[in-house]
Amino acid sequence: MISPTLACANYLQLQNDIEVMDRAGADFYHMDIMDGHYVPNICLNFEFIRAVKSVTRTPMDVHLMVSNPMDYVKRLSDCGVEYVCAHSDVLKDNVEYFIDKVHKHNMKAGLVLSPEDSADSIQPYLKDVEYVLVMCVKPGFAGQTFMEEMLPKVEELKKMREREHLNFLIEVDGGVGWENIRKLKAAGVDVAVAGMFAIFGQEESLYDATVRFRRASNEA
């Protein structure tokens, strides 16, 4: 499955591009919210999410790169968001509270692991989440090079899932493209966040790139 990241989209033709990606079979739309505090960049907001929601039925996958994730949960639910995840290092002792709050607002909950975070650090919560997002770059900026050393972390999460008979999805974000999608799929990835190295800015059309990358993510 793929989740095109709208932070990399052309905002001047966003509605048209969403319609194209919908026809091409996008499984989710990845929405990065950055507050300029947890990460130095600022990206997307509630109004943007509402606008996107008004033109597509494809589920939204919101990635909170913010210092106060709890403040966003209800408002994201009000926007119609289906999936929301936050960084485990920000949540600290509030991981269970975040997961419970997301579920009470009728959304799927996820935890995010930055490159320095281990899979073991969230092991107690894996039974309660619907997905885990593994960052393969430093959070906050698009266009970074994929970090190969994140593959063992994906493999470890897959082993935990199998060993404990769990059902969470494994998602990866950052530098994901044609040169590494097969390795990621073999390691255990279910959902690939697709950005500049996968579908946007390719020589072929957005439709063809989306179709081909989705097929590659499913067949790898």
Backbone bond lengths (Angstrom), bond angles and torsions (degrees), N, CA, C in turn:
res aa  C-N    CA-C-N  psi(-1)  N-CA   C-N-CA  omega(-1)  CA-C   N-CA-C  phi
1 M - - - 1.464 - - 1.524 109.55 -
2 I 1.317 115.25 152.90 1.464 119.78 177.91 1.520 111.01 -127.35
3 S 1.337 113.96 153.13 1.459 121.81 178.62 1.532 107.58 -132.10
4 P 1.348 118.07 89.39 1.464 119.84 178.81 1.526 111.23 -55.86
5 T 1.325 116.17 132.14 1.458 119.90 -178.44 1.527 109.86 -90.23
6 L 1.312 116.19 115.74 1.458 120.60 -173.69 1.514 112.68 -73.67
7 A 1.323 118.25 -10.26 1.462 120.30 173.70 1.526 110.82 -65.00
8 C 1.343 116.84 -21.72 1.467 121.59 -179.99 1.521 112.60 -97.49
9 A 1.320 117.62 -1.42 1.459 120.90 -176.75 1.524 111.69 -76.97
10 N 1.322 115.20 164.96 1.465 121.87 174.50 1.526 107.75 -85.87
11 Y 1.330 116.40 106.02 1.464 120.05 -174.61 1.530 112.49 -63.37
12 L 1.320 117.79 -24.66 1.468 120.90 -178.32 1.522 112.20 -72.69
13 Q 1.333 117.08 -16.81 1.463 119.61 177.35 1.527 110.72 -134.25
14 L 1.329 114.77 35.11 1.461 120.71 -172.39 1.527 113.00 -61.38
15 Q 1.321 118.07 -46.90 1.461 119.45 -177.84 1.522 111.20 -60.19
16 N 1.320 116.30 -44.20 1.463 119.83 178.57 1.524 111.08 -61.96
17 D 1.338 117.05 -43.19 1.466 120.17 -179.02 1.524 111.98 -66.30
18 I 1.329 116.98 -36.40 1.463 120.28 176.67 1.516 110.31 -64.18
19 E 1.318 117.10 -42.85 1.465 120.64 177.80 1.520 110.87 -61.12
20 V 1.343 116.21 -39.70 1.467 120.90 177.88 1.522 110.46 -64.43
21 M 1.334 117.49 -46.84 1.470 120.63 -178.58 1.520 111.76 -68.59
22 D 1.325 117.31 -32.18 1.461 119.90 174.33 1.531 110.36 -61.16
23 R 1.330 116.39 -46.11 1.470 120.35 179.41 1.523 110.99 -63.86
24 A 1.333 115.68 -32.00 1.464 120.32 -178.74 1.524 112.84 -79.80
25 G 1.333 117.71 -8.82 1.458 121.00 173.87 1.508 116.54 98.62
26 A 1.328 118.39 25.73 1.474 119.99 176.38 1.526 109.63 -54.19
27 D 1.333 116.97 134.19 1.468 121.26 -177.10 1.520 112.39 -85.64
28 F 1.338 116.90 -34.45 1.465 124.12 178.61 1.529 107.21 -145.61
29 Y 1.341 115.68 169.08 1.463 120.84 165.22 1.514 107.63 -119.71
30 H 1.332 115.12 124.88 1.459 121.37 -178.27 1.526 109.12 -87.34
31 M 1.331 115.97 125.66 1.459 122.11 -175.69 1.526 109.34 -121.53
32 D 1.321 116.10 109.94 1.464 120.67 178.19 1.526 110.63 -87.79
33 I 1.329 115.82 122.24 1.466 120.25 171.86 1.524 107.87 -109.59
34 M 1.335 115.98 118.11 1.465 122.52 -179.92 1.522 108.80 -120.50
35 D 1.323 115.16 138.91 1.471 119.26 -173.06 1.527 114.64 -102.61
36 G 1.334 117.54 0.41 1.456 119.22 -177.72 1.519 113.20 75.54
37 H 1.326 116.43 4.95 1.471 121.47 -178.75 1.527 110.84 -120.17
38 Y 1.322 116.76 -59.41 1.470 119.28 175.51 1.528 110.07 -62.56
39 V 1.329 115.68 -40.59 1.461 122.24 169.91 1.526 107.20 -124.05
40 P 1.325 119.13 153.67 1.465 120.00 -174.95 1.512 114.94 -72.84
41 N 1.319 117.56 -14.52 1.464 120.74 -179.09 1.531 110.47 -88.71
42 I 1.335 116.36 162.79 1.471 123.38 173.89 1.528 107.24 -122.98
43 C 1.335 116.46 132.22 1.465 118.95 -174.83 1.525 110.91 -153.11
44 L 1.319 115.70 131.06 1.468 125.80 173.46 1.530 112.56 58.15
45 N 1.334 114.59 165.72 1.460 120.71 -177.98 1.523 109.73 -160.83
46 F 1.309 117.15 -178.54 1.460 121.40 -176.57 1.526 112.05 -64.52
47 E 1.326 117.68 -38.49 1.461 120.76 -179.62 1.519 110.78 -63.16
48 F 1.321 116.13 -40.36 1.464 121.12 177.03 1.524 109.87 -60.62
49 I 1.327 117.05 -45.45 1.461 121.22 -179.34 1.519 111.10 -62.43
50 R 1.317 116.91 -44.07 1.470 119.88 178.28 1.528 111.15 -60.74
51 A 1.319 116.60 -40.41 1.462 120.30 -179.63 1.525 110.70 -63.89
52 V 1.317 116.43 -43.60 1.462 120.03 178.66 1.522 110.46 -64.91
53 K 1.329 116.01 -42.72 1.465 120.27 -178.71 1.530 111.69 -60.92
54 S 1.324 116.97 -28.17 1.458 120.54 -177.65 1.533 113.14 -74.22
55 V 1.352 116.93 -13.00 1.470 118.82 -175.90 1.529 113.15 -120.02
56 T 1.344 118.46 3.58 1.462 119.62 179.46 1.526 111.00 -150.83
57 R 1.327 114.79 152.27 1.459 121.43 173.56 1.526 112.17 -102.96
58 T 1.316 117.06 0.06 1.462 121.18 178.32 1.531 108.87 -65.87
59 P 1.329 117.99 132.76 1.473 120.37 -176.73 1.527 113.06 -59.19
60 M 1.313 115.45 145.60 1.459 122.08 178.59 1.526 110.44 -98.26
61 D 1.312 114.12 135.58 1.460 124.00 -177.63 1.530 106.24 -118.35
62 V 1.337 116.75 97.01 1.467 121.49 -173.27 1.523 110.98 -95.08
63 H 1.316 115.34 126.06 1.463 123.86 -179.77 1.518 108.34 -106.82
64 L 1.319 116.35 110.66 1.460 121.64 -178.23 1.525 111.24 -88.26
65 M 1.322 116.03 109.86 1.462 121.49 171.76 1.523 106.78 -107.04
66 V 1.333 113.91 71.91 1.462 121.30 -172.55 1.525 109.69 -138.03
67 S 1.322 115.89 160.98 1.469 120.71 -178.50 1.520 113.31 -82.48
68 N 1.340 117.52 -20.86 1.464 121.18 -177.88 1.530 110.47 -130.74
69 P 1.331 117.72 73.00 1.465 120.80 -176.05 1.523 114.20 -57.31
70 M 1.335 117.58 -33.38 1.462 120.37 -176.92 1.528 111.87 -59.43
71 D 1.321 116.10 -31.45 1.467 120.38 -177.20 1.523 112.64 -67.77
72 Y 1.314 117.27 -14.40 1.463 121.03 -172.99 1.530 113.52 -100.91
73 V 1.313 117.49 -17.83 1.459 120.80 -168.61 1.522 112.70 -60.14
74 K 1.322 118.32 -55.06 1.461 120.34 -177.19 1.528 111.51 -61.37
75 R 1.313 116.73 -42.41 1.461 119.90 -177.85 1.524 111.56 -66.76
76 L 1.318 116.81 -34.41 1.459 119.03 175.49 1.521 110.88 -67.46
77 S 1.314 116.16 -40.42 1.460 119.89 175.72 1.524 111.07 -60.43
78 D 1.323 116.63 -41.81 1.464 121.03 178.54 1.533 111.83 -63.14
79 C 1.334 116.32 -25.74 1.469 120.94 178.28 1.527 112.20 -81.88
80 G 1.325 116.84 -7.85 1.460 120.19 -179.80 1.507 115.10 90.71
81 V 1.322 117.53 15.64 1.463 122.08 -179.27 1.529 110.64 -67.07
82 E 1.338 115.63 142.01 1.456 120.24 -179.52 1.526 114.20 -98.73
83 Y 1.317 117.56 -34.76 1.462 122.66 -176.42 1.526 109.41 -128.85
84 V 1.334 117.21 137.84 1.466 120.25 176.85 1.525 109.45 -145.65
85 C 1.335 115.26 135.25 1.463 120.11 -179.84 1.522 110.26 -132.43
86 A 1.319 115.67 153.84 1.464 121.97 179.75 1.524 108.82 -138.39
87 H 1.329 115.32 158.20 1.459 121.27 -177.29 1.522 111.44 -73.47
88 S 1.325 115.02 131.50 1.461 120.37 -177.73 1.528 111.83 -63.68
89 D 1.341 117.50 -30.73 1.460 119.00 -178.51 1.521 112.26 -71.59
90 V 1.321 117.71 -22.36 1.466 121.80 175.61 1.522 110.14 -81.60
91 L 1.322 116.12 -41.54 1.461 120.61 -176.96 1.524 112.03 -67.66
92 K 1.327 117.19 -36.94 1.472 122.59 178.14 1.523 110.98 51.77
93 D 1.337 118.08 -113.50 1.464 121.05 -176.95 1.526 112.94 -82.10
94 N 1.338 117.41 2.18 1.463 120.93 -177.06 1.524 113.19 -105.91
95 V 1.328 116.75 17.49 1.470 119.40 -177.71 1.522 111.27 -58.90
96 E 1.316 117.51 -49.52 1.462 120.34 -178.28 1.525 111.16 -62.84
97 Y 1.311 116.49 -38.89 1.461 120.51 179.44 1.524 110.54 -64.08
98 F 1.335 116.94 -42.10 1.466 120.69 178.37 1.527 110.63 -61.92
99 I 1.317 116.91 -48.58 1.462 120.54 -179.17 1.523 110.46 -59.33
100 D 1.322 116.36 -45.54 1.457 120.78 -179.53 1.523 111.77 -63.71
101 K 1.321 116.74 -40.29 1.465 120.51 -179.83 1.522 110.87 -66.00
102 V 1.326 116.98 -41.96 1.466 120.74 177.84 1.522 110.28 -61.19
103 H 1.322 117.03 -45.28 1.465 120.72 -179.63 1.530 111.69 -65.06
104 K 1.330 116.73 -38.63 1.463 119.45 179.33 1.524 111.85 -65.99
105 H 1.327 116.62 -21.69 1.462 121.01 176.13 1.528 111.51 -97.82
106 N 1.334 115.13 20.29 1.465 122.35 171.15 1.521 113.75 62.02
107 M 1.339 116.16 38.19 1.458 121.01 174.83 1.527 109.62 -123.73
108 K 1.316 115.87 162.76 1.461 122.40 174.95 1.526 108.16 -85.22
109 A 1.326 116.44 139.03 1.467 121.43 -174.92 1.523 111.64 -106.45
110 G 1.346 114.48 140.62 1.451 120.06 176.75 1.515 111.56 -135.27
111 L 1.327 115.40 158.18 1.461 121.93 174.44 1.523 108.51 -117.77
112 V 1.339 115.89 144.27 1.457 121.91 -178.25 1.521 109.75 -110.47
113 L 1.329 115.18 134.06 1.458 121.50 175.18 1.521 108.88 -108.61
114 S 1.331 116.69 116.30 1.459 121.28 171.83 1.528 108.19 -72.13
115 P 1.335 118.33 166.41 1.472 120.00 -176.59 1.523 114.51 -53.38
116 E 1.319 117.72 -33.83 1.471 119.74 -177.56 1.532 113.41 -83.94
117 D 1.336 118.81 -5.82 1.465 121.99 -178.28 1.528 110.55 -90.69
118 S 1.317 116.87 136.85 1.462 121.41 179.71 1.521 111.31 -88.22
119 A 1.318 115.62 157.23 1.461 120.49 174.59 1.527 110.70 -63.18
120 D 1.337 116.71 -36.65 1.464 121.19 -179.09 1.530 112.31 -60.11
121 S 1.327 117.08 -28.08 1.464 120.38 -175.40 1.520 112.84 -64.89
122 I 1.333 117.67 -21.85 1.477 119.99 179.87 1.529 112.05 -114.21
123 Q 1.329 117.12 7.78 1.461 120.21 -176.82 1.537 113.63 -52.44
124 P 1.350 119.69 -41.27 1.473 118.82 -178.71 1.526 114.49 -63.52
125 Y 1.336 117.35 -17.18 1.471 120.57 -173.70 1.528 113.20 -105.22
126 L 1.325 117.51 -3.32 1.461 120.27 -173.73 1.525 112.58 -63.63
127 K 1.314 116.75 -27.59 1.473 119.46 179.93 1.521 112.03 -71.23
128 D 1.319 116.96 -16.05 1.463 120.57 -173.60 1.530 114.21 -106.27
129 V 1.327 117.62 -8.44 1.470 119.53 -176.90 1.529 111.12 -104.83
130 E 1.325 114.29 158.39 1.465 120.19 176.98 1.526 111.96 -93.10
131 Y 1.334 116.64 -20.07 1.466 118.46 178.10 1.519 111.62 -160.13
132 V 1.337 113.96 160.12 1.463 122.66 174.76 1.521 107.23 -126.89
133 L 1.320 116.21 129.36 1.458 121.87 178.49 1.526 109.09 -103.58
134 V 1.318 116.10 119.79 1.465 122.01 178.36 1.528 108.38 -99.36
135 M 1.331 115.95 118.22 1.459 120.53 176.65 1.528 109.25 -79.97
136 C 1.327 115.43 126.68 1.465 121.36 179.94 1.525 111.34 -104.47
137 V 1.326 115.88 10.94 1.470 124.62 172.02 1.522 106.64 -144.69
138 K 1.311 116.61 170.32 1.459 119.83 172.05 1.529 108.64 -67.14
139 P 1.333 119.50 132.84 1.465 120.43 -177.37 1.525 112.42 -66.36
140 G 1.356 114.48 143.14 1.456 119.22 171.18 1.505 117.14 124.92
141 F 1.347 118.47 -20.60 1.457 119.84 -176.38 1.523 110.77 -142.40
142 A 1.325 116.48 139.55 1.458 122.40 176.78 1.526 110.03 -81.45
143 G 1.331 115.61 162.64 1.449 120.75 173.19 1.514 116.45 85.82
144 Q 1.341 118.04 6.66 1.462 120.42 -179.60 1.529 111.12 -80.32
145 T 1.323 115.26 157.93 1.461 121.53 179.92 1.522 111.18 -75.96
146 F 1.311 116.28 136.32 1.457 123.50 178.54 1.525 111.21 -59.34
147 M 1.318 116.55 135.58 1.466 122.69 -179.85 1.534 109.67 -96.35
148 E 1.332 115.49 104.30 1.465 121.22 -177.55 1.528 112.15 -57.47
149 E 1.328 116.33 -29.01 1.464 119.67 -176.28 1.533 112.87 -68.92
150 M 1.339 117.86 -3.63 1.457 120.46 176.53 1.531 112.19 -83.60
151 L 1.329 117.70 -14.06 1.468 120.43 -179.03 1.528 112.89 -58.63
152 P 1.348 120.06 -43.91 1.472 119.10 177.95 1.530 113.19 -60.55
153 K 1.323 117.11 -29.99 1.463 119.59 178.14 1.530 110.33 -67.11
154 V 1.318 116.16 -41.08 1.471 120.51 175.89 1.525 109.93 -62.10
155 E 1.329 116.11 -44.54 1.464 120.06 179.69 1.522 111.41 -61.91
156 E 1.319 117.75 -38.08 1.458 121.48 179.17 1.531 111.19 -66.36
157 L 1.322 116.44 -41.31 1.467 119.81 176.92 1.522 111.11 -62.39
158 K 1.323 116.16 -40.92 1.465 119.74 177.34 1.525 110.69 -61.15
159 K 1.344 117.43 -42.63 1.461 121.05 178.64 1.526 111.21 -62.93
160 M 1.336 116.60 -41.81 1.468 120.54 177.77 1.526 110.43 -61.09
161 R 1.321 115.20 -43.25 1.470 120.03 -178.79 1.526 110.55 -62.19
162 E 1.304 117.10 -43.84 1.462 120.59 -179.16 1.520 111.58 -70.45
163 R 1.325 115.96 -43.09 1.465 120.89 -177.23 1.524 112.04 -63.83
164 E 1.342 116.33 -37.38 1.460 120.75 -175.83 1.525 112.47 -101.21
165 H 1.339 116.85 5.86 1.468 122.91 177.60 1.536 111.15 55.14
166 L 1.328 115.43 52.14 1.457 121.77 -178.53 1.527 110.44 -104.15
167 N 1.326 115.84 172.32 1.469 120.13 -172.17 1.522 114.47 -125.93
168 F 1.313 118.97 9.97 1.463 119.30 -177.05 1.534 111.46 -68.16
169 L 1.326 114.97 148.61 1.459 120.94 175.37 1.529 109.74 -83.64
170 I 1.318 115.97 148.83 1.460 121.90 173.65 1.526 107.87 -107.69
171 E 1.328 114.84 120.49 1.462 121.57 -178.34 1.534 108.29 -116.96
172 V 1.326 116.88 147.67 1.461 120.63 176.58 1.528 109.43 -126.75
173 D 1.332 114.87 147.94 1.466 121.27 -177.45 1.523 109.27 -143.30
174 G 1.346 115.54 133.01 1.454 119.92 174.10 1.511 113.55 113.81
175 G 1.328 116.82 107.83 1.455 120.47 177.16 1.510 114.79 70.59
176 V 1.324 117.47 14.64 1.466 121.63 -177.94 1.525 109.35 -76.92
177 G 1.319 116.82 129.64 1.460 120.27 -179.01 1.511 111.85 -161.12
178 W 1.330 114.71 -165.60 1.456 120.84 -174.41 1.525 112.64 -63.86
179 E 1.335 117.16 -31.71 1.463 120.32 -174.40 1.530 112.74 -77.43
180 N 1.337 118.63 -13.03 1.477 119.05 -177.60 1.518 114.54 -130.07
181 I 1.328 118.88 -1.36 1.464 119.65 -175.26 1.526 111.74 -63.33
182 R 1.325 117.90 -35.79 1.466 119.20 -179.99 1.533 111.53 -68.06
183 K 1.331 117.01 -40.17 1.459 120.65 176.70 1.522 110.74 -62.44
184 L 1.327 116.05 -42.30 1.451 120.30 -178.96 1.524 111.37 -65.55
185 K 1.311 116.06 -43.08 1.463 119.97 179.17 1.520 110.55 -62.98
186 A 1.336 116.46 -42.75 1.466 120.44 179.02 1.524 111.80 -63.94
187 A 1.321 116.34 -31.29 1.472 120.74 -179.80 1.522 112.37 -73.87
188 G 1.354 116.90 -21.62 1.459 119.31 178.02 1.510 115.57 129.35
189 V 1.329 117.99 7.69 1.463 121.09 -177.31 1.532 110.99 -71.08
190 D 1.336 115.12 136.85 1.460 122.10 175.97 1.522 112.29 -101.92
191 V 1.339 116.37 -37.43 1.464 121.91 -175.59 1.528 109.24 -128.88
192 A 1.334 116.20 126.68 1.463 121.37 178.21 1.522 109.25 -109.09
193 V 1.325 116.18 123.85 1.463 120.12 174.30 1.527 107.35 -75.44
194 A 1.316 116.03 122.02 1.464 122.20 -172.19 1.519 110.73 -105.66
195 G 1.335 115.63 118.39 1.460 120.83 -179.20 1.508 112.51 -127.04
196 M 1.341 115.92 -132.59 1.454 121.15 -173.39 1.525 113.15 -65.64
197 F 1.331 118.51 -30.30 1.461 120.83 -177.02 1.527 112.51 -88.59
198 A 1.320 117.12 -1.61 1.461 120.29 -175.01 1.525 113.12 -118.89
199 I 1.329 117.39 -56.49 1.474 118.34 -174.47 1.528 114.37 -128.30
200 F 1.328 118.03 -34.21 1.465 119.67 -178.75 1.530 109.63 -83.92
201 G 1.334 115.50 139.98 1.456 119.54 176.38 1.518 114.54 74.32
202 Q 1.324 118.29 14.53 1.457 121.29 177.01 1.533 110.21 -81.68
203 E 1.328 116.51 161.79 1.455 120.42 -179.87 1.527 111.65 -68.01
204 E 1.324 116.95 -33.95 1.457 120.07 178.23 1.520 109.90 -80.17
205 S 1.322 117.10 171.85 1.461 121.02 -178.49 1.516 110.80 -66.82
206 L 1.326 116.35 158.39 1.462 120.89 178.29 1.522 110.58 -59.63
207 Y 1.321 117.06 -39.23 1.463 120.55 179.21 1.525 110.63 -61.21
208 D 1.326 116.39 -50.58 1.468 120.11 -177.41 1.526 111.06 -64.87
209 A 1.341 116.97 -40.89 1.463 119.94 180.00 1.524 110.97 -63.77
210 T 1.339 116.55 -40.60 1.462 120.66 179.98 1.518 111.20 -66.08
211 V 1.323 116.34 -45.39 1.464 120.54 178.99 1.523 110.55 -60.65
212 R 1.321 117.04 -47.11 1.470 120.98 -176.10 1.522 111.67 -68.11
213 F 1.344 116.49 -40.73 1.462 117.89 -178.47 1.523 110.72 -71.56
214 R 1.305 117.27 -36.61 1.469 119.48 176.59 1.523 110.32 -63.08
215 R 1.333 115.83 -42.33 1.464 119.51 177.98 1.532 110.59 -62.58
216 A 1.331 116.03 -43.00 1.468 119.84 179.31 1.524 111.24 -63.54
217 S 1.323 117.68 -38.25 1.464 120.11 -179.47 1.512 112.22 -69.59
218 N 1.317 116.50 -26.64 1.465 120.42 179.59 1.518 113.37 -88.23
219 E 1.336 115.83 -27.65 1.463 119.30 -174.16 1.516 113.29 -99.14
220 A 1.327 116.94 -16.03 1.480 119.20 -174.69 1.525 111.92 -58.40
